[in-house]
Amino acid sequence: MLQVKRQSVLVAVPVTVAAPRGGALETVEKRPTAATILLPGIEVTGQIHLAPGADPGAVPLLGRRDFIPVTDAVVTQSVQTIVRWEQPLVVVNLDRAVLYAPGLAGS
């Protein structure tokens, strides 16, 4: 067990295989939406998943005290040198996000 302060987490990158689809758990339909989320020293660009019909520009993501999954993510770290890597899934701490830009993924 490891105890970590929530404020110290910017992003989490899972290293295990994703759960199989079609399980018995309740699911909520979501639609992928291109987005960029900036955190201190890190930019995450990829697909966030919103409810059908949700306006990505009107969804209040910043300042929420939860995490949001970003799929097909490109993570760019720019503290001392620029390091960029791709991950199928990262989890972003929205409490640490400083900018949310919908529709900018891939630009």
C-alpha positions in Angstrom: 0.0 0.0 0.0 1.2 3.5 -0.8 -0.4 6.7 0.5 0.0 9.7 -1.9 -1.4 13.2 -1.5 -4.0 13.8 -4.2 -2.4 17.2 -5.0 0.8 15.5 -5.9 -0.7 13.5 -8.8 -0.8 15.2 -12.2 -1.4 12.1 -14.4 -1.5 8.4 -13.9 -0.5 5.9 -16.6 -1.9 2.4 -16.1 0.5 -0.4 -17.0 -2.0 -3.4 -16.9 -4.2 -4.7 -19.6 -7.6 -2.9 -19.9 -10.7 -4.6 -18.5 -12.5 -6.8 -21.1 -15.6 -5.2 -22.7 -19.1 -6.5 -22.2 -18.8 -7.2 -18.5 -21.7 -7.2 -16.1 -20.9 -3.7 -14.8 -23.2 -0.9 -15.5 -22.0 1.3 -18.3 -22.8 4.9 -19.4 -22.5 5.7 -23.1 -19.9 8.4 -23.8 -18.6 9.9 -27.0 -14.9 10.6 -27.7 -14.0 14.3 -28.0 -10.7 15.8 -28.9 -9.1 17.9 -26.1 -5.9 19.3 -24.7 -5.5 19.6 -20.9 -2.5 21.6 -19.5 -1.0 20.9 -16.1 2.1 22.3 -14.5 4.9 21.3 -16.9 2.7 18.7 -18.8 0.4 18.9 -21.7 -2.0 16.0 -22.4 -3.7 15.8 -25.8 -6.1 13.1 -26.8 -9.7 12.0 -26.5 -11.9 12.7 -23.4 -15.2 11.0 -23.2 -18.4 13.0 -22.7 -22.1 12.2 -22.6 -23.8 12.3 -26.1 -24.9 15.8 -27.0 -22.6 17.5 -24.4 -21.0 20.7 -25.7 -17.3 20.2 -25.1 -16.8 24.0 -24.8 -19.4 24.3 -22.1 -18.4 21.3 -19.9 -16.9 22.6 -16.7 -13.8 20.4 -16.2 -11.4 22.8 -14.5 -11.3 22.8 -10.8 -13.2 19.6 -10.4 -11.8 17.3 -7.7 -11.7 14.1 -9.8 -9.7 12.4 -12.5 -10.7 12.1 -16.1 -9.4 9.4 -18.5 -7.8 10.5 -21.8 -7.5 7.9 -24.5 -5.1 8.0 -27.5 -3.1 10.4 -25.4 0.1 12.3 -26.3 1.8 13.5 -23.1 4.4 16.3 -23.5 6.6 17.1 -20.6 8.4 20.4 -20.9 10.1 21.0 -17.5 13.8 21.1 -18.6 13.7 19.3 -22.0 10.7 18.5 -24.1 9.8 14.8 -23.8 6.8 13.4 -25.7 5.3 10.0 -25.5 2.1 8.3 -26.5 -0.1 6.1 -24.3 -3.4 4.4 -25.0 -4.8 5.7 -21.7 -3.7 8.2 -19.1 -5.7 9.6 -16.2 -5.6 13.3 -15.5 -6.1 15.0 -12.1 -8.5 17.8 -13.0 -7.8 19.5 -9.6 -4.3 20.3 -11.0 -5.4 21.3 -14.5 -4.8 24.9 -15.5 -6.3 24.9 -19.0 -8.9 22.8 -20.9 -9.1 23.3 -24.6 -11.7 21.2 -26.4 -11.2 20.3 -30.0 -7.5 20.9 -30.2 -6.2 17.3 -30.1 -4.1 16.6 -33.1 -3.5 20.2 -34.1 
